[in-house]
Amino acid sequence: MPAPLVPVPTFLRDWPAADQRQQLLEAPRPERLSLCARLLGVTEPALLAELARRAGLALAADLKPDAAAVPLLPARLVHEFQTMPILSPAGQPAADAIHLATLWPPDAEMTDWIGTFTSRPLRWHLAPPDRVRQLIVENYGVGSGSLDESEASAAAAPEVPATATEADADAAVVRFVTDVISQAIEDGATDIHFEPQEGQLRIRYRVDGLLVAVPVPENLLRFQDAIISRLKIMARLNISERRLPQDGRINFKAAGESLDIRVSTIPTIYAESVSLRLLNLKREAYTMERLGMDEGEQTQINRILAYPHGIILVTGPTGSGKSTSLNAFLRQINATDLRIVTVEDPIEYEVPGVNQMQVRPEIGLSFASALRHVLRQDPDVIMVGEIRDRETADIAIRASLTGHLVLSTLHTNDAPGAITRLIDMGIEPFLVTSSVELVIAQRLVRRLCPHCSRPTPVNPAKLQDTLAILGLEPVEAATATELREPVGCDRCRGTGYRGRIGLFEILKPNDELHDLIVKRESSRVLDKCARQHGMRTLQQSGWAKVRAGQTTLDEVLRVITVIEK
């Protein structure tokens, strides 16, 4: 039997099987824990505890970086070995030793390499991989290993020709951009912004609707122009044109993820600012329940989705989840006996069995022109990504009146505002009353982290004031003795929130509303009438989510524009 290619550590000699051991030891260190867990059919936390026992290492629970030791280790080494200097279990930096968290027991090579950068003894701890990776990113910056390796290569071999050094730098930039996008996917970001500022290149992710600054390597500014050029090359843009805005797209594939990335560049006073919109066509689809709709709201919507004709409108500002809701509705009614055609810009989700069309205004394929052709395709259900003008609105209403169910979106603050918006576009009020069956206004608020949020007694006076700002009855405060508040933990990256949930205002026009619409009454009058007939407002929906412990009043106030009515 040939000798193993890699020496087998003591803690692995009798577990797992020999062929699995070799497979593990040949795998990259960052992948070993997840690979071993799959081979053994156990969870990663259970495996980590067993590895710590067998290797005689401590299992670190509360990881805090050792700021004094972080500069001692180069970023490329930390990334390669996935190890992080941490404070001792007592929470203090140790003068005699460096405490290091890692996700797989160290071997001789790893110990030797780290030993070349410090003479202090090493104390090893095993820790959860996601927490180790998070600390590395926070303290060394996203992609710091790639850029650090490029500079180290140039410093180690000054006699190397300039062309070779440039090739190394180019390769480092390619890896860095891939790292930034991969980290955005891992963090659940919807957008990435590369923003040149005075003396720095700022990178920010939009996560759960808010912009989050991304920790970046200290030497990032040196690579600024190369990073922007790399993004433009990936998007097939003109890298020599820096005076005009440009738009493009990237098909990105990495670690099993396939993304359609929309790229936009604009010239600024320092350099071009680049924004990336991440569209994961294969991501898990949302159901109405997962969107945050309660049983009553689902029943109300499902009743209208069963109609053979009419218009269902979803309204709200950009980023309020309108396209996600329409996608959930399509999946709810998708069946082999229905022909469903969509016209979108962009296509954010792939829906099996649905015919999806991407508008292309640059070649004359606008929403209106695409919708005309769709009507010749014998559809039962049509989804129009957005009603932007009168022509699109006219065709959508005509389609609904001729036996098609039409789903679309508008940009309005509330549900009654969608009615007046259509009339302002030039649609006759009697056509609006004949076609619009349901209007849903929505917002997205951050959901409290289920692992760390805690109940807190309320201040009745303060709660009454907040409810009054939202236009809710102060008497509601009397029934609330405690509400949940954010805390912050490893799983929510210290924010106290994880994911988002929807708030919904559902308007079903009745006969009285029809009369008001025909009279061209204002949205305030329509809103008052709808409330009198039981419409639950966005504010009331938000308060219900707060009472259920799913979000906070601060979140509701952040996303809802309170208008006196």
C-alpha positions in Angstrom: 0.0 0.0 0.0 1.5 3.4 -1.0 2.3 5.9 1.7 -0.3 8.6 2.2 0.4 11.8 0.3 -0.3 13.9 3.4 0.7 12.8 7.0 -2.3 11.8 9.0 -2.7 13.7 12.3 -3.1 11.7 15.4 -6.7 12.9 16.0 -7.7 11.4 12.6 -6.0 8.1 12.5 -8.9 6.0 13.6 -11.7 8.3 12.4 -13.1 8.7 9.8 -12.4 5.9 7.2 -9.0 5.8 5.5 -10.2 7.0 2.1 -12.2 9.8 3.7 -9.1 10.9 5.8 -7.0 11.3 2.6 -9.8 13.2 0.9 -10.0 15.5 3.9 -6.3 16.2 4.1 -6.0 17.0 0.4 -8.9 19.5 0.6 -8.2 23.2 1.2 -8.2 23.9 4.9 -11.2 26.3 4.8 -13.4 23.5 3.3 -12.3 20.6 5.6 -14.9 21.0 8.4 -17.9 21.2 6.1 -16.5 18.3 4.0 -15.9 16.1 7.1 -19.4 16.9 8.4 -20.9 15.7 5.1 -18.8 12.6 5.0 -19.8 11.6 8.5 -23.4 12.8 8.3 -23.1 15.0 11.4 -23.7 18.8 12.0 -20.7 21.1 12.0 -21.1 22.2 15.6 -21.1 18.6 16.8 -18.1 17.8 14.6 -16.2 20.8 15.9 -16.8 19.7 19.5 -15.5 16.2 18.7 -12.5 17.5 16.9 -11.6 19.8 19.9 -11.9 16.8 22.2 -9.7 14.5 20.0 -7.1 17.1 19.3 -7.0 18.3 22.9 -7.9 21.9 22.0 -10.1 24.4 23.7 -13.5 25.2 22.0 -13.9 29.0 21.8 -17.4 30.4 22.3 -17.2 34.1 22.6 -14.6 35.3 20.0 -13.2 38.8 20.4 -10.3 40.0 18.2 -6.9 40.8 19.8 -6.2 44.2 18.3 -2.6 44.1 19.4 -1.9 40.8 17.7 -3.8 41.4 14.5 -1.0 43.5 12.8 1.6 40.8 13.6 0.1 38.3 11.0 -0.1 39.2 7.3 -3.6 39.1 5.7 -2.7 36.5 3.1 -1.6 34.0 5.8 -4.7 34.6 7.9 -6.9 34.0 4.8 -5.1 31.0 3.7 -5.1 29.2 7.0 -8.5 30.7 8.2 -7.1 31.7 11.6 -7.7 34.8 13.7 -5.9 36.3 16.7 -8.3 36.5 19.6 -8.4 37.6 23.2 -7.7 34.9 25.8 -10.7 33.1 27.4 -10.4 35.6 30.2 -11.0 38.4 27.7 -7.6 40.0 28.0 -4.6 40.0 25.6 -1.9 37.6 26.9 1.6 39.0 27.1 3.3 35.6 26.8 1.2 33.9 24.1 -1.0 34.6 21.1 -4.4 33.0 21.2 -5.6 31.9 17.8 -9.0 30.7 16.7 -9.2 28.4 13.7 -11.8 26.1 12.1 -9.6 23.0 11.8 -6.8 21.7 14.1 -3.5 23.2 13.1 -0.7 21.1 11.5 3.0 21.5 11.6 3.1 23.6 8.4 0.5 26.1 9.7 2.3 26.4 13.0 5.7 26.9 11.3 4.4 29.6 9.0 2.7 31.6 11.8 5.8 31.1 13.9 7.9 33.0 11.4 6.0 36.2 12.2 6.1 36.0 15.9 8.3 34.4 18.6 5.5 34.3 21.1 4.0 30.9 22.0 0.8 29.9 20.1 -2.4 28.9 22.0 -4.9 27.3 19.6 -8.7 27.3 19.9 -11.3 25.7 17.6 -14.2 28.0 16.6 -17.2 28.1 14.3 -16.1 28.8 10.6 -18.6 31.5 10.0 -17.5 33.5 13.0 -13.8 33.0 12.1 -14.4 34.3 8.6 -16.5 37.2 9.9 -13.7 38.3 12.2 -11.1 38.0 9.4 -13.2 40.2 7.2 -13.9 42.8 9.9 -10.3 43.1 10.9 -8.3 42.6 7.7 -10.9 43.7 5.1 -12.7 41.9 2.3 -10.3 40.4 -0.2 -7.3 41.5 1.8 -5.5 38.2 1.3 -5.5 38.7 -2.5 -4.1 42.2 -2.5 -1.6 41.4 0.3 -0.3 38.5 -1.6 0.3 40.7 -4.7 2.3 43.2 -2.7 4.3 40.4 -0.9 5.2 38.9 -4.3 6.5 42.2 -5.6 8.5 42.9 -2.4 10.0 39.4 -2.3 11.2 39.5 -5.9 12.2 43.0 -6.9 14.3 41.7 -9.8 11.3 40.2 -11.5 10.4 42.0 -14.8 7.7 44.6 -14.6 5.4 42.7 -16.9 5.4 39.7 -14.5 4.7 42.0 -11.5 1.8 43.6 -13.4 0.4 40.2 -14.2 0.5 39.3 -10.5 -1.3 42.6 -9.6 -3.9 41.9 -12.3 -4.5 38.4 -10.9 -4.8 39.9 -7.4 -7.4 42.4 -8.5 -9.4 39.6 -10.2 -9.4 37.6 -7.0 -10.3 40.7 -5.0 -13.3 41.6 -7.1 -14.5 37.9 -6.8 -14.0 38.0 -3.1 -16.1 41.2 -2.7 -19.0 39.8 -4.8 -18.8 36.4 -3.0 -18.8 38.1 0.4 -21.9 40.2 -0.7 -23.7 37.0 -1.6 -22.8 35.4 1.8 -24.1 38.6 3.6 -27.3 38.6 1.6 -26.6 41.9 -0.1 -28.8 43.2 -2.9 -26.3 45.9 -4.1 -22.6 46.7 -4.0 -21.3 50.2 -4.4 -17.7 51.1 -5.2 -17.4 54.8 -4.3 -14.1 56.7 -4.9 -13.6 59.3 -2.1 -10.8 61.6 -1.2 -8.0 59.3 -0.1 -10.0 56.1 -0.2 -12.1 53.7 -2.2 -15.2 53.1 -0.1 -17.2 49.8 -0.7 -20.7 49.4 0.7 -23.3 46.6 0.6 -27.0 47.1 0.9 -28.2 44.5 3.3 -31.8 44.3 4.5 -32.5 47.6 2.9 -29.7 49.5 4.6 -26.2 50.5 3.4 -23.4 48.8 5.4 -19.7 49.9 5.1 -17.5 47.0 4.1 -14.1 46.7 5.9 -11.4 47.0 3.2 -7.7 46.4 3.1 -5.5 49.4 4.0 -3.7 49.2 0.6 -6.9 49.3 -1.4 -6.5 52.8 -2.8 -3.4 51.7 -4.7 -5.6 49.3 -6.7 -8.5 51.6 -7.2 -8.2 52.2 -11.0 -7.5 48.5 -11.6 -10.6 47.5 -9.7 -12.8 49.9 -11.5 -11.4 48.8 -14.9 -11.8 45.1 -13.9 -15.5 45.7 -13.2 -16.0 47.5 -16.5 -14.2 44.7 -18.4 -16.5 42.1 -16.7 -19.5 44.2 -17.7 -18.2 44.6 -21.3 -18.0 48.4 -21.0 -15.7 50.8 -22.7 -12.8 51.2 -20.2 -11.3 54.2 -22.0 -14.6 56.2 -21.6 -14.6 57.8 -18.2 -16.6 60.9 -18.9 -20.0 59.4 -19.5 -22.3 57.0 -17.5 -22.4 53.5 -18.8 -24.6 50.4 -18.1 -23.8 46.8 -18.5 -24.3 43.3 -17.0 -22.1 40.5 -15.6 -22.9 36.8 -15.5 -21.2 35.8 -12.3 -20.6 32.2 -11.3 -18.7 31.2 -8.1 -19.1 28.7 -5.3 -22.3 27.2 -6.9 -23.9 30.6 -7.2 -25.1 32.0 -10.6 -25.9 35.7 -10.6 -27.1 38.2 -13.2 -25.4 41.5 -12.1 -26.5 44.8 -13.4 -23.6 47.3 -13.6 -23.9 51.1 -13.7 -21.1 53.6 -13.7 -21.1 57.4 -13.3 -18.2 59.9 -13.4 -17.5 61.6 -10.1 -14.8 64.2 -9.1 -12.3 61.5 -7.9 -13.0 58.5 -10.3 -15.9 56.5 -11.6 -18.4 55.3 -9.1 -19.7 51.8 -9.9 -22.9 50.2 -8.6 -23.7 46.5 -8.9 -27.3 45.1 -8.5 -27.2 41.4 -7.6 -30.0 39.3 -9.1 -29.8 35.7 -8.1 -32.2 34.0 -10.5 -31.9 30.6 -8.7 -32.5 32.0 -5.2 -35.2 30.5 -3.0 -38.7 31.8 -3.9 -40.9 33.5 -1.4 -44.4 32.4 -0.5 -47.0 34.8 0.8 -46.5 33.4 4.3 -42.8 34.0 4.1 -43.4 37.5 2.9 -45.1 38.1 6.3 -48.8 38.0 5.3 -51.2 36.7 7.9 -54.0 34.2 7.1 -56.6 37.0 6.6 -54.4 38.8 4.1 -53.6 35.6 2.2 -57.3 34.7 2.0 -58.2 38.1 0.6 -55.5 38.0 -2.0 -56.1 34.4 -3.0 -59.7 35.2 -3.6 -58.8 37.8 -6.2 -56.0 35.7 -7.7 -58.8 33.2 -8.6 -60.6 35.8 -10.8 -60.4 35.2 -14.5 -59.8 38.9 -15.2 -59.1 42.2 -13.5 -56.0 44.1 -12.3 -54.0 43.5 -9.1 -51.6 46.4 -8.3 -48.8 46.3 -5.8 -47.5 49.7 -4.8 -44.6 51.1 -2.8 -41.2 52.9 -3.2 -38.2 51.3 -4.8 -36.9 48.4 -2.7 -40.2 47.7 -0.9 -40.4 44.1 -2.3 -43.0 44.7 -5.0 -41.4 42.3 -7.5 -41.0 39.7 -4.8 -44.7 39.8 -4.0 -45.7 39.5 -7.6 -43.4 36.5 -8.0 -45.1 34.9 -4.9 -48.5 35.5 -6.5 -47.4 33.9 -9.8 -46.1 30.8 -8.0 -49.4 30.6 -6.1 -51.5 30.4 -9.2 -49.0 28.7 -11.6 -50.6 25.6 -13.0 -50.5 23.6 -16.2 -53.9 24.8 -17.4 -52.8 28.5 -17.3 -50.6 30.3 -19.7 -48.7 33.0 -17.8 -46.5 35.6 -19.6 -44.5 38.3 -17.8 -42.9 41.5 -19.1 -40.1 42.5 -16.6 -37.1 44.9 -16.2 -35.1 43.1 -15.0 -36.1 39.5 -14.5 -35.4 39.0 -10.8 -36.7 35.5 -10.4 -37.0 32.5 -12.7 -40.5 30.9 -12.4 -40.7 27.4 -13.8 -43.4 27.1 -16.5 -43.8 30.8 -16.9 -42.9 32.7 -20.1 -40.7 35.6 -19.0 -39.7 38.5 -21.2 -37.0 41.1 -20.6 -37.8 44.6 -21.9 -35.1 46.3 -23.9 -35.8 50.0 -24.5 -32.6 50.5 -26.4 -34.0 48.4 -29.3 -37.6 49.6 -28.9 -38.9 46.8 -26.7 -40.6 48.9 -24.0 -43.3 47.7 -21.6 -46.0 49.0 -23.8 -44.7 47.4 -27.1 -44.0 44.1 -25.3 -47.4 44.1 -23.8 -49.1 44.5 -27.2 -47.2 41.4 -28.5 -48.1 39.5 -25.3 -51.8 40.0 -25.9 -51.3 38.0 -29.2 -49.8 35.1 -27.3 -53.1 33.8 -25.9 -52.2 34.5 -22.2 -54.5 33.8 -19.2 -52.4 35.8 -16.8 -50.1 38.7 -17.6 -47.5 40.2 -15.2 -46.2 43.7 -16.1 -43.2 44.7 -14.1 -44.3 48.3 -13.8 -46.9 50.7 -15.2 -44.7 53.7 -16.0 -46.8 55.6 -18.5 -50.3 56.1 -19.9 -49.7 53.8 -22.9 -48.8 50.9 -20.7 -51.7 51.6 -18.3 -54.1 51.7 -21.3 -53.0 48.4 -22.6 -53.0 46.8 -19.2 -56.6 48.0 -18.5 -57.7 46.8 -22.0 -56.2 43.4 -21.3 -58.0 43.1 -18.0 -61.3 44.1 -19.6 -61.0 41.5 -22.3 -60.6 38.5 -20.0 -57.0 38.6 -18.6 -55.8 38.7 -15.1 -53.1 41.4 -15.0 -50.6 41.9 -12.2 -48.4 45.0 -12.0 -46.8 47.6 -9.8 -46.9 51.4 -9.3 -44.8 53.8 -7.3 -47.2 55.3 -4.7 -47.1 55.8 -0.9 -50.3 54.0 -0.1 -53.0 51.9 -1.7 -55.6 54.6 -2.4 -52.8 56.6 -4.1 -52.6 54.0 -6.8 -56.2 54.8 -7.9 -55.5 58.5 -8.2 -52.2 57.9 -9.9 -53.9 56.0 -12.8 -56.4 58.8 -13.2 -53.6 61.3 -13.2 -52.0 59.3 -16.0 -55.1 60.0 -18.1 -57.1 56.8 -17.5 -60.9 57.5 -17.3 -62.2 56.8 -13.8 -64.9 54.5 -15.0 -62.2 52.3 -16.6 -60.3 52.2 -13.3 -63.4 51.1 -11.3 -64.2 48.4 -14.0 -60.7 46.9 -14.0 -58.9 47.4 -10.6 -59.9 44.5 -8.3 -57.2 44.9 -5.6 -54.4 47.3 -4.6 -51.7 46.2 -2.1 -49.4 48.8 -0.6 -46.3 47.4 1.1 -43.1 48.1 2.9 -40.2 46.0 4.1 -38.9 46.2 7.7 -36.0 44.4 9.2 -37.0 41.3 11.2 -35.7 40.9 14.8 -33.1 38.3 15.1 -34.8 35.3 16.7 -31.7 34.2 18.6 -30.9 37.4 20.5 -33.9 39.7 20.7 -35.3 40.1 24.2 -38.5 41.3 25.8 -38.3 44.8 27.4 -40.8 46.6 29.5 -42.4 49.6 27.7 -42.6 53.2 28.7 -46.3 53.9 28.4 -45.9 57.7 27.8 -43.2 57.2 25.1 -45.2 54.4 23.5 -48.3 56.6 23.3 -46.3 59.4 21.7 -44.9 57.0 19.1 -48.3 55.5 18.3 -49.7 59.1 17.9 -46.9 59.8 15.3 -48.1 56.7 13.4 -51.7 57.9 13.5 -52.7 55.0 15.8 -55.0 55.2 18.8 -53.0 55.9 22.0 -55.3 53.3 23.8 -53.2 50.6 22.0 -50.4 51.4 24.4 -52.4 50.3 27.4 -52.5 46.7 26.1 -48.7 46.4 25.7 -46.6 45.8 28.7 -43.5 44.7 27.0 -42.1 44.6 23.5 -39.0 42.8 22.0 -35.9 44.8 21.2 -32.7 44.1 19.2 -29.5 43.0 21.0 -27.0 41.7 18.5 -25.2 38.4 18.3 -22.9 36.4 15.9 -25.8 35.1 13.8 -27.1 38.6 13.0 -23.6 40.2 12.8 -24.3 42.3 15.8 -27.2 44.3 14.2 -30.0 42.7 16.2 -31.9 42.0 12.9 -31.9 39.2 10.4 -33.8 39.3 7.2 -36.9 41.4 6.4 -40.7 41.0 6.7 -43.5 42.8 4.9 -46.1 45.3 6.0 -49.3 45.3 3.9 -52.2 47.7 3.2 -54.9 45.9 1.1 -57.6 47.9 -0.6 -60.6 46.1 -2.2 -62.7 48.8 -4.0 -66.4 48.5 -3.1 -69.5 50.3 -4.5 -69.0 53.4 -2.3 -65.4 53.7 -3.3 -66.4 53.2 -7.0 -68.7 56.2 -6.7 -65.9 58.3 -5.2 -63.5 57.3 -7.9 -65.9 58.2 -10.6 -66.2 61.7 -9.0 -62.4 62.0 -9.1 -62.1 62.4 -5.3 -58.7 62.8 -3.8 -56.7 59.9 -2.3 -57.3 61.3 1.2 -61.1 60.9 0.7 -60.6 57.4 -0.8 -58.3 56.5 2.2 -60.9 57.7 4.7 -63.7 55.7 3.0 -61.5 52.5 2.8 -60.6 52.8 6.5 -64.3 53.1 7.4 -64.9 49.8 5.5 -62.1 47.9 7.4 -58.9 48.5 5.4 -56.0 47.9 7.7 -53.3 50.6 7.1 -49.6 50.1 6.8 -49.2 51.7 10.3 -51.7 49.2 11.8 -49.9 46.3 10.0 -46.6 47.5 11.4 -48.0 47.7 14.9 -49.4 44.2 14.6 -45.9 43.0 13.6 -44.4 44.8 16.6 -46.9 43.3 19.0 -46.0 39.8 17.5 -42.3 40.4 18.3 -41.3 40.3 14.7 -39.9 43.9 14.4 -39.6 47.1 16.3 -41.4 50.5 16.3 -38.2 52.2 15.2 -38.2 50.0 12.1 -41.9 50.8 11.3 -41.2 54.6 11.8 -38.1 54.3 9.5 -39.9 52.9 6.5 -43.4 54.5 6.7 -43.9 58.1 5.6 -46.6 59.4 8.0 -49.0 61.7 6.2 -51.7 63.6 8.0 -55.1 62.5 6.6 
